[in-house]
Amino acid sequence: MGVTGKLRRDSQAVRDRLLDAATELVAERGLHFSLPELARLAGVGTATVYRHFADVAEVGEKLFARILGGLLDRLEAIATEPGSARERMSRVCLTWVEAAAAWAPAAARLRRPEGVLERRAAGDPLIVRLFDVLGTVMDALIEEGEVPDQGRDYALLVWITLFDERVFVDLRASTNWSNSQIASMLEASVLGALRNRPL
């Protein structure tokens, strides 16, 4: 490997360390911290932080992209695996809850004011990917007769709403449920909501 490749790898390792530290800070106090504080927690110089991020807002954007992008990478692999739609939905739900154990408190503080339907309509690439991956499973659930077809956007909005990281944080804080129990209960709630549509 050449020098350029090693430098790129080293730079990515530092950026990962900074985002790991940012996850901790954001979970504690949202975006109310300074770049020098981030540098101290990550164990790097302040100038290093400024080479990676212009300001705290950019830290938040990059952290959100890493959180959701990493989750989507995992969910995309599961959504097209063999098995029934219900089996795939169960694997997606459990993976989502397990992954969120590491970042849900931080992600809850990075919420944007726009809704997911609005963000998807605006072409937000991460939200478009989220709808695509969940849509693959939802389409199969409808095709296999697990839930009635009541409009894909509505069905996906119900799923995303119930799998909000704030729900994960609340359930972890107020119950003794395992990740598996949280995923199973929320999955059942999604299916129940979609099966019991009003007349």
N, C-alpha and C positions, 0 to 999 in steps of 0.2 A: 504494500500500500504506500502511495506517495505521501509527501508532506501535506499536500492540500487535503487529502482524504482524512488524515489524522487530525488536522486542524478542524475540519468540519465535524468530525466525530466528537472531539473535545468540546467544541462550541455547543453542540447539541446536548452533551452531558451537563454542561453548566446551565443551559437553558432549562433542562429537565429539573435540575436541582432548584433553580429559581421558582419554577412552577410548583414543585413539591412544597417549598416553603410558602408560596403564595396560597396554596390550598389551605394550609394551616391558619395563616393570617385572615384569609377571607372567611373561613368558618367561624373564627372568633369575633371579627368586627366588620365584615363586609369589605368595602374598598376604602375604609378609613385607616390607611397606613401610608407611610412614605416609602419611596424607593430605597433610601438609606436603611430603613428598618428591615425591608426585604433583604437587602444585602447582608445585614448582620445575621439574620436568621439563617440564610443560606450559606453563610461562611465565605462570602466573596467580597471583593472591594466594590464600593459604590460605583466607580467608573464601569465596572463589569456589567452591573445592572443596566446602566444607561446605554451600553452597547447593544443590549437586547430589547429594551423597552423605553419608549419615549416618556411614558407617564403611567400612573397607576391604572387609568382607564384601559390602556393597552394591555396591561397585565391581566385585567379582568377579561378582556376579549379573548386573549390567547389561552387563558385558563379555561374559559367556557368551551372554546373550540377543541382543546385537548380532551376535556371531559366528555363532551358529546361525541366528538370524532372517535375516541377510543371505544365508547359504548357502541356506536354504530358499526365499527369494524367487527366487533364480536357478534352483534345481532344479525348483520348481513350474512355471516357464515351459517348461522343457525336457521334462518328463515327459509333457506333453500335445501336444508338437509332432508333426507328421506323420512317418512313417517306421516301420520295423519295430521290434519290441521291442528287438532287439539294437542297432540304431542308437541308439535312445533311451538304452539302458543305457550304451553307450559314451560318449555325450555327457554323461550324468549323472556318470559316473565321472571323466571328464576335467575337467569343471567343478569337481567336488568337490576333486580334487587341486590344480588351479590356484588355487582360492580359498583353500585351506588353506595355500598357500605363505606367505601373509602372517600367518597367525595360529596355525598348528599348534603352535609351541613354547609359546605362551601357553595355548592350549586344553588342551594335555596337562597343564598344572599346575592346571587348573580342574576336573579330574575329580571327579565325585561318587561316593560309595560305592555307591549304588543302581545296579542294572543297568537297561538301557534298557527291558526288558520290565516291570520293576517300576514304573519311572517312567511308562511309558505307561498301565499299569493304574491308577496313581494320578491320571491325567488331566493330567500335565504337558503344557501346550499345545504347547510346541516339539517334544517327543518325539512327541506325537500327530501333528503336522504332518509330521515326518520319516517316520513309518510310513506316513502317507497318500501322500506323494509317491513314496517308494520302492515302496510297495504297488501304485501305478498301473502302474509299469514291471514289477514282478514278476508281477502278474496277467497282463499281456500276454505275458511270457516263457513262462508256464505255458500260456496259451491257444494260443500259436504253437508249442508243443512244444519250446521251447529247454531247458526244465528240467521234471522231473516235479513234480507237486503233492505236496508232503510236509509241508504245513502252512505257512501264510503267516508266522506268527510265527517259526518256525525259519528259514525262508529269509531273512527280513529281518534276523534276528539275525546270521546268517552274513555277510551283506553289510555290515552296520554294524560288526561286529567286525573284519573285514578292512580296512575304511576308517577305522579308528581313527587319530586324528591322531598318536598315538605311533608307529604304523607308518610314517606319512609322514616323521616326524622321523628315525627310524632309517634308512630307505631313503635319504633325502637325505644323511645323515651318512656312510653306509657304501658308497654306490655313486656312480657318475657318471651315474645315470639322469636323464633329463629328466622333466618332469611327465607327458608323453605316455607314456613308457615305464613309469613308476610306475602310471599309471592302467590301462594295457593289461595289465600283469602282475597287478595286483590284481583286475581284472575277470575275467581268465582263471582266477584262483584261486577267485573266488566261483562262477563257472560250473562249474568242476571239482568243487568241494565239493558243489554241489547236484546235479550229474549222477551222482555216484558215491555214492549213498546205500547204506547197508548193507542186506543182504537181511533 
